[in-house]
Amino acid sequence: MRVDRRGAMNGRPARLSVESGPWQEVVSWAGPWLADERWWDATSHRRRARLQLQTAEGRAHLLVLESQRWWLEASYD
């Protein structure tokens, strides 16, 4: 899934696998929230998008998109 410069996604999250675990159905989500960090410094400038998902098992996960790659930033019970 991609997020454009205006925060529009090219689809909706349907499933998530954490740490090579089984795929879980995504039942709700919020975001994405865009962050343009340190835009004034060319060497440390970062663009990120964060997305929060809730899976069918009842856990919430905060994902971060940076450089066209998704990362898990946090998980909540």
N, CA, C and O atoms as a Tinker XYZ file with bonds, in Angstrom:
   308  protein
     1  N      0.848000   -1.161000    0.000000    73     2
     2  CA     0.000000    0.000000    0.000000    64     1     3
     3  C      0.901000    1.233000    0.000000    63     2     4     5
     4  O      1.935000    1.260000    0.667000    81     3
     5  N      0.501000    2.232000   -0.742000    73     3     6
     6  CA     1.255000    3.482000   -0.847000    64     5     7
     7  C      0.449000    4.653000   -0.305000    63     6     8     9
     8  O     -0.781000    4.620000   -0.258000    81     7
     9  N      1.174000    5.688000    0.101000    73     7    10
    10  CA     0.572000    6.932000    0.567000    64     9    11
    11  C      1.191000    8.054000   -0.258000    63    10    12    13
    12  O      2.415000    8.162000   -0.333000    81    11
    13  N      0.357000    8.895000   -0.878000    73    11    14
    14  CA     0.911000    9.978000   -1.690000    64    13    15
    15  C      1.260000   11.187000   -0.824000    63    14    16    17
    16  O      1.048000   11.167000    0.388000    81    15
    17  N      1.789000   12.227000   -1.439000    73    15    18
    18  CA     2.246000   13.428000   -0.716000    64    17    19
    19  C      1.119000   14.143000    0.024000    63    18    20    21
    20  O      1.377000   14.895000    0.964000    81    19
    21  N     -0.120000   13.919000   -0.389000    73    19    22
    22  CA    -1.259000   14.567000    0.268000    64    21    23
    23  C     -1.912000   13.678000    1.328000    63    22    24    25
    24  O     -2.878000   14.088000    1.971000    81    23
    25  N     -1.390000   12.465000    1.512000    73    23    26
    26  CA    -1.909000   11.570000    2.532000    64    25    27
    27  C     -2.984000   10.619000    2.049000    63    26    28    29
    28  O     -3.622000    9.945000    2.858000    81    27
    29  N     -3.197000   10.553000    0.732000    73    27    30
    30  CA    -4.187000    9.617000    0.185000    64    29    31
    31  C     -3.531000    8.248000   -0.021000    63    30    32    33
    32  O     -2.413000    8.149000   -0.527000    81    31
    33  N     -4.246000    7.202000    0.379000    73    31    34
    34  CA    -3.740000    5.840000    0.197000    64    33    35
    35  C     -4.315000    5.258000   -1.084000    63    34    36    37
    36  O     -5.410000    5.630000   -1.507000    81    35
    37  N     -3.573000    4.344000   -1.701000    73    35    38
    38  CA    -4.032000    3.729000   -2.939000    64    37    39
    39  C     -4.877000    2.479000   -2.689000    63    38    40    41
    40  O     -5.179000    1.746000   -3.631000    81    39
    41  N     -5.254000    2.233000   -1.468000    73    39    42
    42  CA    -6.092000    1.090000   -1.106000    64    41    43
    43  C     -6.430000    1.187000    0.367000    63    42    44    45
    44  O     -6.150000    2.191000    1.022000    81    43
    45  N     -7.031000    0.135000    0.873000    73    43    46
    46  CA    -7.330000    0.111000    2.309000    64    45    47
    47  C     -6.642000   -1.098000    2.919000    63    46    48    49
    48  O     -6.537000   -2.138000    2.269000    81    47
    49  N     -6.173000   -0.983000    4.153000    73    47    50
    50  CA    -5.486000   -2.102000    4.793000    64    49    51
    51  C     -6.450000   -3.265000    5.015000    63    50    52    53
    52  O     -7.557000   -3.071000    5.518000    81    51
    53  N     -6.034000   -4.460000    4.643000    73    51    54
    54  CA    -6.894000   -5.632000    4.776000    64    53    55
    55  C     -6.347000   -6.665000    5.749000    63    54    56    57
    56  O     -7.116000   -7.344000    6.430000    81    55
    57  N     -5.023000   -6.791000    5.822000    73    55    58
    58  CA    -4.431000   -7.786000    6.716000    64    57    59
    59  C     -3.038000   -7.349000    7.119000    63    58    60    61
    60  O     -2.417000   -6.508000    6.469000    81    59
    61  N     -2.553000   -7.944000    8.219000    73    59    62
    62  CA    -1.271000   -7.572000    8.790000    64    61    63
    63  C     -0.614000   -8.810000    9.388000    63    62    64    65
    64  O     -1.271000   -9.615000   10.048000    81    63
    65  N      0.679000   -8.953000    9.152000    73    63    66
    66  CA     1.479000  -10.001000    9.779000    64    65    67
    67  C      2.574000   -9.317000   10.577000    63    66    68    69
    68  O      3.310000   -8.492000   10.035000    81    67
    69  N      2.692000   -9.648000   11.852000    73    67    70
    70  CA     3.692000   -9.043000   12.725000    64    69    71
    71  C      4.776000  -10.067000   13.014000    63    70    72    73
    72  O      4.492000  -11.178000   13.461000    81    71
    73  N      6.027000   -9.683000   12.756000    73    71    74
    74  CA     7.193000  -10.536000   13.020000    64    73    75
    75  C      7.035000  -11.926000   12.411000    63    74    76    77
    76  O      7.271000  -12.929000   13.084000    81    75
    77  N      6.645000  -11.989000   11.162000    73    75    78
    78  CA     6.476000  -13.244000   10.413000    64    77    79
    79  C      5.406000  -14.155000   11.013000    63    78    80    81
    80  O      5.386000  -15.354000   10.731000    81    79
    81  N      4.531000  -13.605000   11.826000    73    79    82
    82  CA     3.445000  -14.384000   12.418000    64    81    83
    83  C      2.311000  -14.575000   11.427000    63    82    84    85
    84  O      2.423000  -14.167000   10.270000    81    83
    85  N      1.227000  -15.184000   11.861000    73    83    86
    86  CA     0.096000  -15.417000   10.953000    64    85    87
    87  C     -0.559000  -14.098000   10.539000    63    86    88    89
    88  O     -0.511000  -13.106000   11.266000    81    87
    89  N     -1.159000  -14.112000    9.379000    73    87    90
    90  CA    -1.870000  -12.936000    8.883000    64    89    91
    91  C     -3.130000  -12.737000    9.698000    63    90    92    93
    92  O     -3.870000  -13.685000    9.959000    81    91
    93  N     -3.373000  -11.486000   10.102000    73    91    94
    94  CA    -4.556000  -11.113000   10.861000    64    93    95
    95  C     -5.392000  -10.153000   10.027000    63    94    96    97
    96  O     -4.851000   -9.286000    9.339000    81    95
    97  N     -6.690000  -10.304000   10.087000    73    95    98
    98  CA    -7.600000   -9.397000    9.385000    64    97    99
    99  C     -7.598000   -8.032000   10.081000    63    98   100   101
   100  O     -7.654000   -7.962000   11.309000    81    99
   101  N     -7.535000   -6.959000    9.309000    73    99   102
   102  CA    -7.650000   -5.605000    9.834000    64   101   103
   103  C     -9.131000   -5.252000    9.875000    63   102   104   105
   104  O     -9.817000   -5.299000    8.854000    81   103
   105  N     -9.625000   -4.892000   11.077000    73   103   106
   106  CA   -11.047000   -4.577000   11.225000    64   105   107
   107  C    -11.316000   -3.079000   11.274000    63   106   108   109
   108  O    -12.433000   -2.644000   10.994000    81   107
   109  N    -10.313000   -2.288000   11.625000    73   107   110
   110  CA   -10.465000   -0.835000   11.593000    64   109   111
   111  C     -9.086000   -0.203000   11.483000    63   110   112   113
   112  O     -8.066000   -0.823000   11.781000    81   111
   113  N     -9.089000    1.041000   11.049000    73   111   114
   114  CA    -7.819000    1.754000   10.906000    64   113   115
   115  C     -8.068000    3.251000   10.946000    63   114   116   117
   116  O     -9.177000    3.726000   10.702000    81   115
   117  N     -7.009000    3.979000   11.259000    73   115   118
   118  CA    -7.063000    5.444000   11.295000    64   117   119
   119  C     -5.772000    5.984000   10.696000    63   118   120   121
   120  O     -4.714000    5.365000   10.808000    81   119
   121  N     -5.872000    7.126000   10.071000    73   119   122
   122  CA    -4.711000    7.742000    9.444000    64   121   123
   123  C     -4.858000    7.659000    7.933000    63   122   124   125
   124  O     -5.942000    7.360000    7.433000    81   123
   125  N     -3.822000    7.909000    7.227000    73   123   126
   126  CA    -2.460000    8.131000    7.705000    64   125   127
   127  C     -2.251000    9.568000    8.160000    63   126   128   129
   128  O     -2.950000   10.493000    7.747000    81   127
   129  N     -1.256000    9.712000    9.030000    73   127   130
   130  CA    -0.825000   11.020000    9.489000    64   129   131
   131  C      0.559000   11.258000    8.922000    63   130   132   133
   132  O      1.467000   10.450000    9.120000    81   131
   133  N      0.720000   12.360000    8.220000    73   131   134
   134  CA     1.985000   12.679000    7.579000    64   133   135
   135  C      2.876000   13.489000    8.511000    63   134   136   137
   136  O      2.397000   14.324000    9.278000    81   135
   137  N      4.167000   13.235000    8.436000    73   135   138
   138  CA     5.149000   13.998000    9.207000    64   137   139
   139  C      6.316000   14.331000    8.289000    63   138   140   141
   140  O      6.916000   13.442000    7.686000    81   139
   141  N      6.630000   15.603000    8.190000    73   139   142
   142  CA     7.768000   16.084000    7.410000    64   141   143
   143  C      8.777000   16.603000    8.429000    63   142   144   145
   144  O      8.742000   17.773000    8.811000    81   143
   145  N      9.672000   15.726000    8.862000    73   143   146
   146  CA    10.555000   16.028000    9.981000    64   145   147
   147  C     11.865000   16.657000    9.520000    63   146   148   149
   148  O     12.453000   16.221000    8.530000    81   147
   149  N     12.309000   17.657000   10.219000    73   147   150
   150  CA    13.577000   18.351000    9.969000    64   149   151
   151  C     13.704000   18.785000    8.508000    63   150   152   153
   152  O     14.745000   18.596000    7.879000    81   151
   153  N     12.640000   19.362000    7.989000    73   151   154
   154  CA    12.601000   19.784000    6.592000    64   153   155
   155  C     13.646000   20.847000    6.267000    63   154   156   157
   156  O     14.007000   21.020000    5.103000    81   155
   157  N     14.126000   21.546000    7.264000    73   155   158
   158  CA    15.102000   22.613000    7.053000    64   157   159
   159  C     16.536000   22.085000    6.916000    63   158   160   161
   160  O     17.425000   22.845000    6.532000    81   159
   161  N     16.782000   20.814000    7.217000    73   159   162
   162  CA    18.126000   20.237000    7.202000    64   161   163
   163  C     18.194000   19.108000    6.164000    63   162   164   165
   164  O     17.634000   18.033000    6.379000    81   163
   165  N     18.868000   19.349000    5.060000    73   163   166
   166  CA    18.902000   18.385000    3.952000    64   165   167
   167  C     19.489000   17.035000    4.350000    63   166   168   169
   168  O     19.089000   16.017000    3.785000    81   167
   169  N     20.408000   16.987000    5.284000    73   167   170
   170  CA    21.030000   15.708000    5.639000    64   169   171
   171  C     20.189000   14.862000    6.596000    63   170   172   173
   172  O     20.335000   13.640000    6.626000    81   171
   173  N     19.317000   15.493000    7.371000    73   171   174
   174  CA    18.514000   14.701000    8.313000    64   173   175
   175  C     17.005000   14.798000    8.054000    63   174   176   177
   176  O     16.205000   14.397000    8.899000    81   175
   177  N     16.622000   15.322000    6.906000    73   175   178
   178  CA    15.206000   15.436000    6.545000    64   177   179
   179  C     14.589000   14.050000    6.396000    63   178   180   181
   180  O     15.198000   13.158000    5.804000    81   179
   181  N     13.367000   13.862000    6.936000    73   179   182
   182  CA    12.650000   12.589000    6.830000    64   181   183
   183  C     11.184000   12.862000    6.571000    63   182   184   185
   184  O     10.589000   13.760000    7.165000    81   183
   185  N     10.611000   12.076000    5.676000    73   183   186
   186  CA     9.169000   12.100000    5.427000    64   185   187
   187  C      8.616000   10.758000    5.872000    63   186   188   189
   188  O      9.130000    9.703000    5.501000    81   187
   189  N      7.559000   10.814000    6.674000    73   187   190
   190  CA     6.948000    9.588000    7.182000    64   189   191
   191  C      5.434000    9.712000    7.146000    63   190   192   193
   192  O      4.876000   10.809000    7.147000    81   191
   193  N      4.796000    8.568000    7.113000    73   191   194
   194  CA     3.345000    8.486000    7.282000    64   193   195
   195  C      3.090000    7.417000    8.338000    63   194   196   197
   196  O      3.678000    6.336000    8.290000    81   195
   197  N      2.221000    7.719000    9.281000    73   195   198
   198  CA     1.870000    6.740000   10.312000    64   197   199
   199  C      0.419000    6.314000   10.128000    63   198   200   201
   200  O     -0.438000    7.104000    9.730000    81   199
   201  N      0.171000    5.047000   10.427000    73   199   202
   202  CA    -1.149000    4.457000   10.268000    64   201   203
   203  C     -1.391000    3.549000   11.459000    63   202   204   205
   204  O     -0.534000    2.739000   11.810000    81   203
   205  N     -2.559000    3.682000   12.084000    73   203   206
   206  CA    -2.902000    2.807000   13.206000    64   205   207
   207  C     -3.946000    1.803000   12.736000    63   206   208   209
   208  O     -4.943000    2.166000   12.112000    81   207
   209  N     -3.699000    0.529000   13.048000    73   207   210
   210  CA    -4.598000   -0.558000   12.646000    64   209   211
   211  C     -5.069000   -1.322000   13.869000    63   210   212   213
   212  O     -4.354000   -1.423000   14.866000    81   211
   213  N     -6.278000   -1.859000   13.785000    73   211   214
   214  CA    -6.752000   -2.802000   14.791000    64   213   215
   215  C     -7.069000   -4.105000   14.075000    63   214   216   217
   216  O     -7.771000   -4.115000   13.064000    81   215
   217  N     -6.543000   -5.212000   14.609000    73   215   218
   218  CA    -6.772000   -6.514000   13.989000    64   217   219
   219  C     -7.950000   -7.221000   14.648000    63   218   220   221
   220  O     -8.434000   -6.807000   15.702000    81   219
   221  N     -8.396000   -8.284000   14.012000    73   219   222
   222  CA    -9.538000   -9.055000   14.511000    64   221   223
   223  C     -9.267000   -9.649000   15.886000    63   222   224   225
   224  O    -10.206000   -9.906000   16.639000    81   223
   225  N     -8.009000   -9.869000   16.224000    73   223   226
   226  CA    -7.681000  -10.410000   17.546000    64   225   227
   227  C     -7.758000   -9.349000   18.647000    63   226   228   229
   228  O     -7.582000   -9.669000   19.822000    81   227
   229  N     -8.019000   -8.092000   18.282000    73   227   230
   230  CA    -8.220000   -7.033000   19.255000    64   229   231
   231  C     -6.992000   -6.203000   19.577000    63   230   232   233
   232  O     -7.049000   -5.342000   20.455000    81   231
   233  N     -5.889000   -6.439000   18.893000    73   231   234
   234  CA    -4.670000   -5.659000   19.131000    64   233   235
   235  C     -4.607000   -4.481000   18.179000    63   234   236   237
   236  O     -5.125000   -4.536000   17.063000    81   235
   237  N     -3.968000   -3.416000   18.633000    73   235   238
   238  CA    -3.744000   -2.239000   17.795000    64   237   239
   239  C     -2.259000   -2.138000   17.489000    63   238   240   241
   240  O     -1.416000   -2.495000   18.312000    81   239
   241  N     -1.952000   -1.650000   16.302000    73   239   242
   242  CA    -0.569000   -1.541000   15.857000    64   241   243
   243  C     -0.371000   -0.191000   15.183000    63   242   244   245
   244  O     -1.223000    0.270000   14.423000    81   243
   245  N      0.760000    0.433000   15.470000    73   243   246
   246  CA     1.129000    1.683000   14.832000    64   245   247
   247  C      2.218000    1.383000   13.811000    63   246   248   249
   248  O      3.301000    0.913000   14.160000    81   247
   249  N      1.916000    1.662000   12.540000    73   247   250
   250  CA     2.855000    1.406000   11.450000    64   249   251
   251  C      3.394000    2.720000   10.921000    63   250   252   253
   252  O      2.724000    3.751000   10.979000    81   251
   253  N      4.618000    2.672000   10.402000    73   251   254
   254  CA     5.265000    3.845000    9.829000    64   253   255
   255  C      5.730000    3.508000    8.419000    63   254   256   257
   256  O      6.355000    2.473000    8.187000    81   255
   257  N      5.418000    4.388000    7.495000    73   255   258
   258  CA     5.892000    4.260000    6.114000    64   257   259
   259  C      7.000000    5.280000    5.905000    63   258   260   261
   260  O      6.798000    6.480000    6.089000    81   259
   261  N      8.169000    4.791000    5.519000    73   259   262
   262  CA     9.295000    5.675000    5.205000    64   261   263
   263  C     10.084000    5.041000    4.074000    63   262   264   265
   264  O     10.403000    3.853000    4.130000    81   263
   265  N     10.401000    5.817000    3.051000    73   263   266
   266  CA    11.156000    5.340000    1.886000    64   265   267
   267  C     10.477000    4.128000    1.244000    63   266   268   269
   268  O     11.142000    3.161000    0.874000    81   267
   269  N      9.162000    4.187000    1.116000    73   267   270
   270  CA     8.359000    3.141000    0.472000    64   269   271
   271  C      8.394000    1.800000    1.217000    63   270   272   273
   272  O      8.136000    0.758000    0.615000    81   271
   273  N      8.705000    1.815000    2.501000    73   271   274
   274  CA     8.739000    0.580000    3.289000    64   273   275
   275  C      7.972000    0.791000    4.593000    63   274   276   277
   276  O      8.141000    1.808000    5.266000    81   275
   277  N      7.125000   -0.187000    4.941000    73   275   278
   278  CA     6.353000   -0.138000    6.183000    64   277   279
   279  C      7.141000   -0.774000    7.316000    63   278   280   281
   280  O      7.804000   -1.796000    7.135000    81   279
   281  N      7.058000   -0.144000    8.502000    73   279   282
   282  CA     7.703000   -0.654000    9.712000    64   281   283
   283  C      6.689000   -0.661000   10.846000    63   282   284   285
   284  O      5.813000    0.203000   10.905000    81   283
   285  N      6.802000   -1.619000   11.734000    73   283   286
   286  CA     5.977000   -1.648000   12.947000    64   285   287
   287  C      6.657000   -0.797000   14.004000    63   286   288   289
   288  O      7.790000   -1.077000   14.396000    81   287
   289  N      5.974000    0.239000   14.467000    73   287   290
   290  CA     6.558000    1.117000   15.481000    64   289   291
   291  C      6.112000    0.731000   16.884000    63   290   292   293
   292  O      6.891000    0.848000   17.830000    81   291
   293  N      4.863000    0.268000   17.039000    73   291   294
   294  CA     4.356000   -0.095000   18.362000    64   293   295
   295  C      3.155000   -1.018000   18.220000    63   294   296   297
   296  O      2.454000   -1.006000   17.208000    81   295
   297  N      2.932000   -1.822000   19.262000    73   295   298
   298  CA     1.750000   -2.692000   19.356000    64   297   299
   299  C      1.121000   -2.478000   20.721000    63   298   300   301
   300  O      1.820000   -2.268000   21.712000    81   299
   301  N     -0.207000   -2.535000   20.764000    73   299   302
   302  CA    -0.968000   -2.282000   21.987000    64   301   303
   303  C     -1.990000   -3.382000   22.197000    63   302   304   305
   304  O     -2.559000   -3.903000   21.237000    81   303
   305  N     -2.223000   -3.737000   23.459000    73   303   306
   306  CA    -3.259000   -4.729000   23.782000    64   305   307
   307  C     -4.599000   -4.057000   23.929000    63   306   308
   308  O     -5.597000   -4.724000   24.200000    81   307
